[in-house]
Amino acid sequence: MRKNARIIQISGLRGLLFALFVVVCLIMGFVTFPGIVAMCIWNMAAASFTSIPQINVIQGILLWVIIALSIYMSGGGRSFVALKQPAQLSESEVRDLMTKIRTQAQARKINAMLLKSDELKDIERVENKEFDNSKHENDKEKL
């Protein structure tokens, strides 16, 4: 992956104006225009029924937001919130889980014992760059 990869590059006043233009167009296209359409539909329904008050553009946008959030929350056929009981584990899965828990508990005990032991040795700094290779060669011969 390239370290200097730029997904969006905005340079200068011209770039800022273009980014502002894009944001305004997205807001107009996804919020304001559907809000105006919702306002017109509401006001046409209000004209045929005298007991419903007419709404302005801001209220039309709020009506559109309510409609969009309602559709999003209901999922449109696909639910986002599932209220069902999870499937229970089988006997073998429970045994495997318990063995993993026991193994982790034993490892935790061993780590605690190692940390508490006073036999921890300090790391010594080697001053000579040349090592005695005879020890390594003897170890290799033993293997």
DSSP file (Angstrom, degrees, kcal/mol; ACC not computed):
  #  RESIDUE AA STRUCTURE BP1 BP2  ACC     N-H-->O    O-->H-N    N-H-->O    O-->H-N    TCO  KAPPA ALPHA  PHI   PSI    X-CA   Y-CA   Z-CA
    1    1 A M              0   0    0      0, 0.0     2,-0.2     0, 0.0     0, 0.0   0.000 360.0 360.0 360.0 135.5    0.0    0.0    0.0
    2    2 A R    >   -     0   0    0      1,-0.1     3,-0.8     2,-0.1     0, 0.0  -0.528 360.0-149.7 -76.5 136.1    1.3    3.4   -0.9
    3    3 A K  T 3  S+     0   0    0     -2,-0.2    -1,-0.1     1,-0.2     0, 0.0   0.838  95.8  47.5 -73.4 -33.1    2.0    5.7    2.0
    4    4 A N  T 3  S+     0   0    0      2,-0.1     2,-0.3     0, 0.0    -1,-0.2   0.106  77.8 138.7 -98.2  22.7    1.3    8.9    0.0
    5    5 A A    <   -     0   0    0     -3,-0.8     2,-0.5     1,-0.0     0, 0.0  -0.514  35.1-162.7 -70.5 130.8   -1.9    7.7   -1.5
    6    6 A R        -     0   0    0     -2,-0.3     3,-0.2     1,-0.2    -2,-0.1  -0.968  16.4-176.3-118.2 124.6   -4.5   10.5   -1.5
    7    7 A I  S    S+     0   0    0     -2,-0.5     2,-0.5     1,-0.3    -1,-0.2   0.927  81.2  20.5 -82.5 -50.0   -8.2    9.7   -1.9
    8    8 A I  S    S-     0   0    0      2,-0.0     2,-0.5     0, 0.0    -1,-0.3  -0.984  70.0-170.8-122.6 126.5   -9.5   13.2   -1.9
    9    9 A Q        -     0   0    0     -2,-0.5     2,-0.6    -3,-0.2    -3,-0.0  -0.957   3.2-177.4-121.4 116.1   -7.2   16.1   -2.7
   10   10 A I        +     0   0    0     -2,-0.5     2,-0.5     8,-0.0    -2,-0.0  -0.952   8.3 177.7-112.6 118.8   -8.4   19.6   -2.1
   11   11 A S     >  -     0   0    0     -2,-0.6     4,-1.1     2,-0.0     3,-0.1  -0.978  43.7 -22.6-128.1 125.0   -6.0   22.3   -3.1
   12   12 A G  H  > S-     0   0    0     -2,-0.5     4,-1.8     2,-0.2     5,-0.1  -0.047  93.6 -54.2  78.8-177.6   -6.6   26.1   -2.9
   13   13 A L  H  > S+     0   0    0      1,-0.2     4,-2.6     2,-0.2     5,-0.2   0.846 132.7  58.0 -67.3 -36.3   -9.8   28.1   -2.9
   14   14 A R  H  > S+     0   0    0      1,-0.2     4,-2.1     2,-0.2    -1,-0.2   0.899 107.0  47.9 -62.9 -40.4  -11.0   26.5   -6.1
   15   15 A G  H  X S+     0   0    0     -4,-1.1     4,-2.4     2,-0.2    -1,-0.2   0.890 111.5  50.2 -67.3 -40.0  -10.9   23.1   -4.5
   16   16 A L  H  X S+     0   0    0     -4,-1.8     4,-2.5     2,-0.2    -2,-0.2   0.908 110.8  49.3 -64.1 -42.0  -12.7   24.3   -1.4
   17   17 A L  H  X S+     0   0    0     -4,-2.6     4,-2.4     2,-0.2    -2,-0.2   0.905 111.3  49.4 -63.9 -40.7  -15.4   25.9   -3.5
   18   18 A F  H  X S+     0   0    0     -4,-2.1     4,-2.3     2,-0.2    -2,-0.2   0.909 111.0  49.3 -65.0 -41.5  -15.8   22.7   -5.5
   19   19 A A  H  X S+     0   0    0     -4,-2.4     4,-2.2     2,-0.2    -2,-0.2   0.904 111.8  49.3 -63.7 -40.8  -16.1   20.6   -2.3
   20   20 A L  H  X S+     0   0    0     -4,-2.5     4,-2.5     1,-0.2    -2,-0.2   0.895 110.0  51.8 -63.2 -40.5  -18.7   23.1   -1.0
   21   21 A F  H  X S+     0   0    0     -4,-2.4     4,-2.4     2,-0.2    -2,-0.2   0.901 109.7  49.1 -61.8 -42.8  -20.6   22.8   -4.2
   22   22 A V  H  X S+     0   0    0     -4,-2.3     4,-2.3     2,-0.2    -2,-0.2   0.917 111.9  48.1 -64.6 -43.6  -20.6   19.0   -4.0
   23   23 A V  H  X S+     0   0    0     -4,-2.2     4,-2.4     2,-0.2    -2,-0.2   0.919 112.4  48.7 -64.3 -43.7  -21.9   19.0   -0.4
   24   24 A V  H  X S+     0   0    0     -4,-2.5     4,-2.7     1,-0.2    -2,-0.2   0.910 111.2  50.4 -63.7 -41.8  -24.6   21.5   -1.3
   25   25 A C  H  X S+     0   0    0     -4,-2.4     4,-2.7     2,-0.2    -1,-0.2   0.906 110.6  49.1 -63.4 -40.8  -25.7   19.5   -4.3
   26   26 A L  H  X S+     0   0    0     -4,-2.3     4,-2.4     2,-0.2     5,-0.3   0.914 112.7  47.4 -65.3 -41.5  -25.9   16.3   -2.2
   27   27 A I  H  X>S+     0   0    0     -4,-2.4     4,-2.1     1,-0.2     5,-1.8   0.924 114.4  47.2 -64.6 -43.1  -27.9   18.0    0.5
   28   28 A M  I  <>S+     0   0    0     -4,-2.7     5,-2.9     3,-0.2    -2,-0.2   0.906 116.0  44.9 -63.7 -41.2  -30.2   19.5   -2.1
   29   29 A G  I  <5S+     0   0    0     -4,-2.7    -2,-0.2    -5,-0.2    -1,-0.2   0.850 124.5  29.4 -74.6 -34.7  -30.6   16.2   -3.9
   30   30 A F  I  <5S+     0   0    0     -4,-2.4    -2,-0.2    -5,-0.2    -1,-0.2   0.641 135.7  16.4-102.7 -15.6  -31.2   13.9   -0.9
   31   31 A V  I  X5S+     0   0    0     -4,-2.1     4,-1.6    -5,-0.3    -3,-0.2   0.732 123.4  39.6-120.7 -58.2  -32.8   16.2    1.6
   32   32 A T  I  ><S+     0   0    0     -5,-1.8     4,-2.5     2,-0.2     5,-0.2   0.939 114.3  47.9 -70.7 -49.5  -34.3   19.5    0.2
   33   33 A F  H  ><S+     0   0    0     -5,-2.9     4,-2.3     1,-0.2    -1,-0.2   0.937 115.1  44.9 -61.3 -48.2  -35.8   18.3   -3.1
   34   34 A P  H  > S+     0   0    0      0, 0.0     4,-2.5     0, 0.0    -1,-0.2   0.849 112.4  54.8 -63.0 -29.7  -37.6   15.3   -1.5
   35   35 A G  H  X S+     0   0    0     -4,-1.6     4,-2.3     2,-0.2    -2,-0.2   0.897 107.7  48.1 -66.2 -40.5  -38.7   17.6    1.3
   36   36 A I  H  X S+     0   0    0     -4,-2.5     4,-2.5     2,-0.2    -1,-0.2   0.895 111.7  50.2 -66.4 -39.6  -40.2   20.0   -1.2
   37   37 A V  H  X S+     0   0    0     -4,-2.3     4,-2.4     2,-0.2    -2,-0.2   0.925 111.0  48.7 -63.2 -43.8  -42.0   17.1   -2.9
   38   38 A A  H  X S+     0   0    0     -4,-2.5     4,-2.5     1,-0.2    -2,-0.2   0.888 111.2  51.3 -62.7 -38.6  -43.3   15.9    0.5
   39   39 A M  H  X S+     0   0    0     -4,-2.3     4,-2.8     2,-0.2    16,-0.3   0.920 110.5  48.2 -63.4 -44.3  -44.5   19.5    1.2
   40   40 A C  H  X S+     0   0    0     -4,-2.5     4,-2.3     2,-0.2    -2,-0.2   0.913 112.8  47.6 -64.3 -42.4  -46.3   19.7   -2.2
   41   41 A I  H  X S+     0   0    0     -4,-2.4     4,-2.1     2,-0.2    -1,-0.2   0.924 113.7  48.1 -63.6 -43.5  -48.0   16.3   -1.6
   42   42 A W  H  X S+     0   0    0     -4,-2.5     4,-2.3     1,-0.2    -2,-0.2   0.929 112.6  48.0 -62.2 -45.2  -49.0   17.3    1.9
   43   43 A N  H  X S+     0   0    0     -4,-2.8     4,-1.7     2,-0.2    -1,-0.2   0.849 110.1  51.8 -68.6 -33.0  -50.4   20.7    0.7
   44   44 A M  H  X S+     0   0    0     -4,-2.3     4,-1.2     2,-0.2    -1,-0.2   0.892 112.3  46.7 -66.6 -38.5  -52.3   19.1   -2.1
   45   45 A A  H  X S+     0   0    0     -4,-2.1     4,-1.5     1,-0.2    -2,-0.2   0.863 110.8  53.0 -68.8 -34.6  -53.8   16.7    0.4
   46   46 A A  H  < S+     0   0    0     -4,-2.3     6,-0.3     1,-0.2    -2,-0.2   0.826 104.1  56.4 -69.0 -31.2  -54.5   19.7    2.7
   47   47 A A  H  < S+     0   0    0     -4,-1.7    -1,-0.2     1,-0.2    -2,-0.2   0.851 110.0  44.4 -68.9 -33.6  -56.4   21.4   -0.1
   48   48 A S  H  < S+     0   0    0     -4,-1.2     2,-0.5     1,-0.2    -1,-0.2   0.781 118.0  46.6 -82.3 -25.6  -58.8   18.5   -0.5
   49   49 A F  S >< S-     0   0    0     -4,-1.5     3,-1.1    -5,-0.1    -1,-0.2  -0.971  71.5-160.3-115.2 118.8  -59.3   18.1    3.3
   50   50 A T  T 3  S+     0   0    0     -2,-0.5    -1,-0.1     1,-0.2    -4,-0.1   0.671  83.2  65.9 -75.4 -15.7  -60.0   21.4    5.0
   51   51 A S  T 3  S+     0   0    0      2,-0.1    -1,-0.2     0, 0.0    -5,-0.1   0.568  84.4  83.9 -85.2  -6.0  -59.0   20.2    8.5
   52   52 A I  S <  S-     0   0    0     -3,-1.1    -3,-0.1    -6,-0.3     2,-0.1  -0.846  77.3-133.5 -98.6 126.1  -55.3   19.6    7.7
   53   53 A P        -     0   0    0      0, 0.0     2,-0.2     0, 0.0    -7,-0.1  -0.405  22.2-111.4 -75.6 154.9  -53.1   22.8    7.9
   54   54 A Q        -     0   0    0     -8,-0.1     2,-0.3    -2,-0.1   -11,-0.0  -0.499  30.8-144.3 -81.3 155.9  -50.6   23.6    5.1
   55   55 A I        -     0   0    0    -16,-0.3     2,-0.1    -2,-0.2   -12,-0.1  -0.810   3.8-132.0-120.3 160.6  -46.9   23.3    5.8
   56   56 A N     >  -     0   0    0     -2,-0.3     4,-1.9     1,-0.0     5,-0.1  -0.304  41.3 -84.8 -99.4-171.1  -43.8   25.3    4.6
   57   57 A V  H  > S+     0   0    0      2,-0.2     4,-2.4     1,-0.2     5,-0.2   0.899 125.3  51.6 -65.7 -43.4  -40.5   24.0    3.2
   58   58 A I  H  > S+     0   0    0      1,-0.2     4,-2.4     2,-0.2    -1,-0.2   0.924 112.2  46.4 -60.9 -44.3  -38.8   23.5    6.6
   59   59 A Q  H  > S+     0   0    0      1,-0.2     4,-2.3     2,-0.2    -1,-0.2   0.839 110.2  54.4 -68.0 -31.4  -41.7   21.4    7.7
   60   60 A G  H  X S+     0   0    0     -4,-1.9     4,-2.3     2,-0.2    -2,-0.2   0.885 108.2  49.2 -66.1 -38.9  -41.7   19.5    4.4
   61   61 A I  H  X S+     0   0    0     -4,-2.4     4,-2.5     2,-0.2    -2,-0.2   0.919 111.4  49.1 -65.5 -43.0  -38.0   18.7    5.0
   62   62 A L  H  X S+     0   0    0     -4,-2.4     4,-2.3     2,-0.2    -2,-0.2   0.888 110.0  51.8 -62.8 -38.2  -38.8   17.5    8.5
   63   63 A L  H  X S+     0   0    0     -4,-2.3     4,-2.4     2,-0.2    -2,-0.2   0.913 110.3  48.7 -62.7 -42.3  -41.6   15.4    7.1
   64   64 A W  H  X S+     0   0    0     -4,-2.3     4,-3.0     2,-0.2    -2,-0.2   0.899 110.1  51.2 -64.3 -40.4  -39.2   13.8    4.6
   65   65 A V  H  X S+     0   0    0     -4,-2.5     4,-2.8     2,-0.2     5,-0.2   0.910 110.5  49.4 -63.1 -41.7  -36.6   13.1    7.3
   66   66 A I  H  X S+     0   0    0     -4,-2.3     4,-2.1     2,-0.2    -2,-0.2   0.928 113.5  45.9 -62.7 -44.1  -39.4   11.4    9.4
   67   67 A I  H  X S+     0   0    0     -4,-2.4     4,-2.3     2,-0.2    -2,-0.2   0.930 114.5  47.6 -64.2 -45.2  -40.4    9.3    6.4
   68   68 A A  H  X S+     0   0    0     -4,-3.0     4,-2.5     1,-0.2    -2,-0.2   0.916 113.5  47.1 -64.8 -43.2  -36.8    8.4    5.4
   69   69 A L  H  X S+     0   0    0     -4,-2.8     4,-3.0     2,-0.2     5,-0.2   0.874 110.7  52.9 -66.1 -36.2  -35.9    7.4    9.0
   70   70 A S  H  X S+     0   0    0     -4,-2.1     4,-2.2    -5,-0.2    -2,-0.2   0.921 111.8  45.0 -63.8 -43.1  -39.1    5.4    9.4
   71   71 A I  H  X S+     0   0    0     -4,-2.3     4,-1.3     2,-0.2     5,-0.4   0.911 115.3  48.3 -66.0 -41.5  -38.2    3.4    6.2
   72   72 A Y  H  < S+     0   0    0     -4,-2.5    -2,-0.2     1,-0.2    -1,-0.2   0.918 113.4  46.6 -64.6 -43.8  -34.6    3.0    7.3
   73   73 A M  H  < S+     0   0    0     -4,-3.0     7,-0.4     1,-0.2     8,-0.2   0.869 110.8  51.4 -69.0 -36.3  -35.6    1.8   10.8
   74   74 A S  H >< S-     0   0    0     -4,-2.2     3,-0.5    -5,-0.2    -1,-0.2   0.758 105.1-135.3 -73.3 -21.5  -38.2   -0.6    9.5
   75   75 A G  G ><  -     0   0    0     -4,-1.3     3,-1.2     1,-0.2    -3,-0.1   0.285  27.8-105.4  90.9 -10.9  -35.5   -2.0    7.2
   76   76 A G  G 3  S-     0   0    0     -5,-0.4    -1,-0.2     1,-0.3     3,-0.1   0.906  94.3 -29.6  57.9  42.5  -37.6   -2.2    4.0
   77   77 A G  G <  S+     0   0    0     -3,-0.5     2,-0.5     1,-0.1    -1,-0.3   0.170 132.7  82.9 102.2 -17.3  -37.9   -6.0    4.3
   78   78 A R  S <  S-     0   0    0     -3,-1.2     2,-0.3     0, 0.0    -1,-0.1  -0.978  72.5-142.3-122.8 120.9  -34.6   -6.5    6.0
   79   79 A S        -     0   0    0     -2,-0.5    -4,-0.1     1,-0.1    -5,-0.1  -0.602  13.3-166.9 -88.5 142.8  -34.5   -5.9    9.8
   80   80 A F  S    S+     0   0    0     -7,-0.4     2,-0.5    -2,-0.3    -1,-0.1   0.676  79.7  56.0 -94.9 -23.4  -31.5   -4.3   11.5
   81   81 A V  S    S-     0   0    0     -8,-0.2     2,-0.5     2,-0.0    -1,-0.2  -0.955  70.9-163.5-115.5 119.4  -32.6   -5.4   15.0
   82   82 A A        -     0   0    0     -2,-0.5     2,-0.4    -3,-0.1    -2,-0.0  -0.895   8.3-170.2-106.1 126.3  -33.1   -9.1   15.6
   83   83 A L        +     0   0    0     -2,-0.5     2,-0.3     2,-0.1    -1,-0.0  -0.507  45.4 117.3-111.4  61.3  -35.0  -10.1   18.7
   84   84 A K        -     0   0    0     -2,-0.4    -2,-0.1     0, 0.0     0, 0.0  -0.899  68.8-103.2-126.8 158.0  -34.4  -13.8   18.7
   85   85 A Q        -     0   0    0     -2,-0.3     3,-0.1     1,-0.1    -2,-0.1  -0.604  41.0-115.7 -79.5 133.7  -32.7  -16.2   21.0
   86   86 A P        -     0   0    0      0, 0.0    -1,-0.1     0, 0.0     2,-0.1  -0.330  37.6 -94.5 -67.8 152.3  -29.2  -17.3   19.9
   87   87 A A        -     0   0    0      1,-0.1     2,-0.1    -2,-0.0     0, 0.0  -0.391  43.1-116.4 -66.6 141.9  -28.7  -21.0   19.1
   88   88 A Q        -     0   0    0      1,-0.1     2,-0.1    -3,-0.1    -1,-0.1  -0.437  30.6-102.6 -80.1 155.4  -27.4  -23.0   22.0
   89   89 A L        -     0   0    0     -2,-0.1    -1,-0.1     1,-0.1     2,-0.1  -0.445  33.5-120.4 -75.6 147.5  -24.0  -24.7   21.8
   90   90 A S     >  -     0   0    0     -2,-0.1     4,-2.1     1,-0.1     5,-0.2  -0.303  31.8 -99.7 -78.4 171.9  -23.8  -28.4   21.2
   91   91 A E  H  > S+     0   0    0      1,-0.2     4,-2.3     2,-0.2     5,-0.2   0.907 123.1  48.9 -61.0 -43.7  -22.1  -30.7   23.6
   92   92 A S  H  > S+     0   0    0      1,-0.2     4,-2.5     2,-0.2    -1,-0.2   0.884 110.5  50.8 -66.6 -37.4  -18.8  -30.9   21.7
   93   93 A E  H  > S+     0   0    0      2,-0.2     4,-2.3     1,-0.2    -1,-0.2   0.884 110.3  49.8 -66.5 -37.6  -18.7  -27.1   21.3
   94   94 A V  H  X S+     0   0    0     -4,-2.1     4,-2.5     2,-0.2    -2,-0.2   0.914 111.3  49.0 -65.8 -42.2  -19.2  -26.7   25.1
   95   95 A R  H  X S+     0   0    0     -4,-2.3     4,-2.3     2,-0.2    -2,-0.2   0.925 112.1  48.4 -62.9 -44.3  -16.4  -29.3   25.8
   96   96 A D  H  X S+     0   0    0     -4,-2.5     4,-2.1     1,-0.2    -1,-0.2   0.905 112.1  49.5 -61.4 -41.8  -14.1  -27.5   23.4
   97   97 A L  H  X S+     0   0    0     -4,-2.3     4,-2.1     1,-0.2    -1,-0.2   0.905 110.6  49.6 -64.1 -41.9  -14.9  -24.1   25.0
   98   98 A M  H  X S+     0   0    0     -4,-2.5     4,-2.5     2,-0.2    -2,-0.2   0.882 109.4  51.3 -66.9 -38.1  -14.3  -25.5   28.5
   99   99 A T  H  X S+     0   0    0     -4,-2.3     4,-2.5     2,-0.2    -1,-0.2   0.897 110.3  49.7 -65.6 -38.1  -10.9  -27.0   27.5
  100  100 A K  H  X S+     0   0    0     -4,-2.1     4,-2.4     2,-0.2    -2,-0.2   0.901 110.9  49.9 -64.5 -39.6   -9.9  -23.6   26.1
  101  101 A I  H  X S+     0   0    0     -4,-2.1     4,-2.3     2,-0.2    -2,-0.2   0.921 112.0  47.4 -64.8 -43.2  -11.0  -21.9   29.3
  102  102 A R  H  X S+     0   0    0     -4,-2.5     4,-2.6     2,-0.2    -2,-0.2   0.919 111.6  50.7 -63.7 -43.1   -9.0  -24.4   31.4
  103  103 A T  H  X S+     0   0    0     -4,-2.5     4,-2.5     1,-0.2    -2,-0.2   0.913 111.6  47.6 -61.1 -43.5   -5.9  -24.0   29.2
  104  104 A Q  H  X S+     0   0    0     -4,-2.4     4,-2.3     2,-0.2    -1,-0.2   0.883 110.9  51.6 -66.1 -37.5   -6.1  -20.2   29.5
  105  105 A A  H  X S+     0   0    0     -4,-2.3     4,-2.0     2,-0.2    -2,-0.2   0.916 111.5  47.0 -65.6 -42.3   -6.5  -20.4   33.3
  106  106 A Q  H  X S+     0   0    0     -4,-2.6     4,-2.5     2,-0.2    -2,-0.2   0.915 112.3  49.9 -64.5 -42.5   -3.4  -22.7   33.6
  107  107 A A  H  X S+     0   0    0     -4,-2.5     4,-2.5     1,-0.2    -2,-0.2   0.890 109.4  52.0 -62.9 -38.4   -1.4  -20.4   31.3
  108  108 A R  H  X S+     0   0    0     -4,-2.3     4,-2.1     2,-0.2    -1,-0.2   0.894 110.3  48.5 -64.4 -39.7   -2.5  -17.4   33.5
  109  109 A K  H  X S+     0   0    0     -4,-2.0     4,-2.3     2,-0.2    -2,-0.2   0.917 112.0  48.6 -65.5 -43.4   -1.3  -19.2   36.6
  110  110 A I  H  X S+     0   0    0     -4,-2.5     4,-2.5     1,-0.2    -2,-0.2   0.914 111.2  50.1 -63.7 -42.7    2.0  -20.1   35.0
  111  111 A N  H  X S+     0   0    0     -4,-2.5     4,-2.3     1,-0.2    -1,-0.2   0.897 110.4  50.1 -62.7 -39.7    2.5  -16.5   33.9
  112  112 A A  H  X S+     0   0    0     -4,-2.1     4,-1.7     2,-0.2    -1,-0.2   0.906 110.7  49.6 -65.1 -40.4    1.7  -15.2   37.4
  113  113 A M  H  X S+     0   0    0     -4,-2.3     4,-1.1     1,-0.2    -2,-0.2   0.905 111.3  49.2 -64.7 -40.7    4.2  -17.6   38.9
  114  114 A L  H  < S+     0   0    0     -4,-2.5     3,-0.2     1,-0.2    -2,-0.2   0.888 110.8  49.7 -65.9 -38.7    6.9  -16.6   36.4
  115  115 A L  H  < S+     0   0    0     -4,-2.3    -1,-0.2     1,-0.2    -2,-0.2   0.830 112.5  47.7 -69.8 -30.1    6.3  -12.9   37.1
  116  116 A K  H  < S+     0   0    0     -4,-1.7    -1,-0.2    -5,-0.2    -2,-0.2   0.662  88.2 106.1 -84.1 -16.4    6.5  -13.4   40.8
  117  117 A S     <  -     0   0    0     -4,-1.1     3,-0.5    -3,-0.2    -3,-0.0  -0.335  62.1-148.1 -69.1 146.1    9.7  -15.5   40.8
  118  118 A D  S    S+     0   0    0      1,-0.2    -1,-0.1    -2,-0.0    -4,-0.1   0.407  81.4  86.7 -90.3   1.7   12.9  -13.9   42.0
  119  119 A E        +     0   0    0     -5,-0.1     2,-0.3     2,-0.1    -1,-0.2   0.239  52.9 132.4 -90.6  15.2   15.1  -15.8   39.6
  120  120 A L        -     0   0    0     -3,-0.5     2,-0.3    -6,-0.1    -5,-0.0  -0.510  49.6-141.7 -68.5 129.8   14.7  -13.5   36.7
  121  121 A K        -     0   0    0     -2,-0.3     2,-0.2     1,-0.0    -2,-0.1  -0.696  10.1-119.7 -96.1 144.4   18.1  -12.8   35.2
  122  122 A D        -     0   0    0     -2,-0.3     2,-0.5     1,-0.1    -1,-0.0  -0.531  32.0-109.5 -77.1 148.0   19.2   -9.4   34.0
  123  123 A I        -     0   0    0     -2,-0.2     2,-0.3     1,-0.0    -1,-0.1  -0.661  33.7-142.7 -79.8 127.4   20.2   -9.2   30.4
  124  124 A E        -     0   0    0     -2,-0.5     2,-0.4     1,-0.0    -1,-0.0  -0.711   9.9-126.0 -95.1 143.0   23.9   -8.7   30.1
  125  125 A R        -     0   0    0     -2,-0.3     2,-0.6     1,-0.0    -1,-0.0  -0.725  17.6-137.0 -88.5 132.4   25.4   -6.5   27.4
  126  126 A V        -     0   0    0     -2,-0.4    -1,-0.0     1,-0.2     0, 0.0  -0.801  18.2-174.8 -92.0 120.9   28.0   -8.1   25.2
  127  127 A E        +     0   0    0     -2,-0.6     2,-0.3     3,-0.0    -1,-0.2   0.857  63.4  72.4 -84.7 -37.7   30.9   -5.8   24.7
  128  128 A N        -     0   0    0      1,-0.1    -2,-0.0     2,-0.1     0, 0.0  -0.601  64.0-156.1 -82.8 137.9   32.9   -7.9   22.2
  129  129 A K  S    S+     0   0    0     -2,-0.3     2,-0.5     2,-0.1    -1,-0.1   0.700  77.0  78.9 -83.5 -19.8   31.6   -8.2   18.8
  130  130 A E  S    S-     0   0    0     -3,-0.0     2,-0.3     2,-0.0    -2,-0.1  -0.770  71.8-155.7 -91.3 131.6   33.4  -11.4   18.2
  131  131 A F        -     0   0    0     -2,-0.5     2,-1.1     1,-0.0     3,-0.1  -0.688  25.8-107.0-105.3 157.9   31.7  -14.4   19.7
  132  132 A D    >>  -     0   0    0     -2,-0.3     3,-0.8     1,-0.2     4,-0.6  -0.739  34.2-174.3 -82.7 101.6   33.2  -17.7   20.8
  133  133 A N  H 3>  +     0   0    0     -2,-1.1     4,-2.3     1,-0.2     5,-0.2   0.591  68.5  82.2 -76.9 -10.3   31.9  -20.0   18.1
  134  134 A S  H 3> S+     0   0    0      1,-0.2     4,-2.1     2,-0.2    -1,-0.2   0.876  89.7  52.5 -64.2 -35.7   33.2  -23.1   19.7
  135  135 A K  H <> S+     0   0    0     -3,-0.8     4,-1.9     2,-0.2    -1,-0.2   0.917 110.6  47.4 -64.4 -42.1   30.2  -23.3   22.0
  136  136 A H  H  X S+     0   0    0     -4,-0.6     4,-2.1     1,-0.2    -2,-0.2   0.879 110.7  51.3 -67.4 -37.4   27.8  -23.0   19.1
  137  137 A E  H  X S+     0   0    0     -4,-2.3     4,-2.0     2,-0.2    -1,-0.2   0.884 108.8  51.2 -69.0 -36.8   29.7  -25.7   17.2
  138  138 A N  H  X S+     0   0    0     -4,-2.1     4,-1.7     2,-0.2    -2,-0.2   0.892 109.5  50.6 -64.9 -38.7   29.6  -28.1   20.1
  139  139 A D  H  X S+     0   0    0     -4,-1.9     4,-1.3     1,-0.2    -2,-0.2   0.898 109.2  51.1 -65.1 -39.9   25.8  -27.5   20.4
  140  140 A K  H  < S+     0   0    0     -4,-2.1    -1,-0.2     1,-0.2    -2,-0.2   0.881 108.1  52.2 -64.9 -38.2   25.4  -28.3   16.7
  141  141 A E  H  < S+     0   0    0     -4,-2.0    -1,-0.2     1,-0.2    -2,-0.2   0.859 105.0  55.7 -68.0 -34.1   27.4  -31.5   17.1
  142  142 A K  H  <        0   0    0     -4,-1.7    -1,-0.2     1,-0.3    -2,-0.2   0.833 360.0 360.0 -66.1 -31.9   25.1  -32.6   19.9
  143  143 A L     <        0   0    0     -4,-1.3    -1,-0.3    -3,-0.1    -2,-0.2   0.478 360.0 360.0 -74.9 360.0   22.1  -32.3   17.8
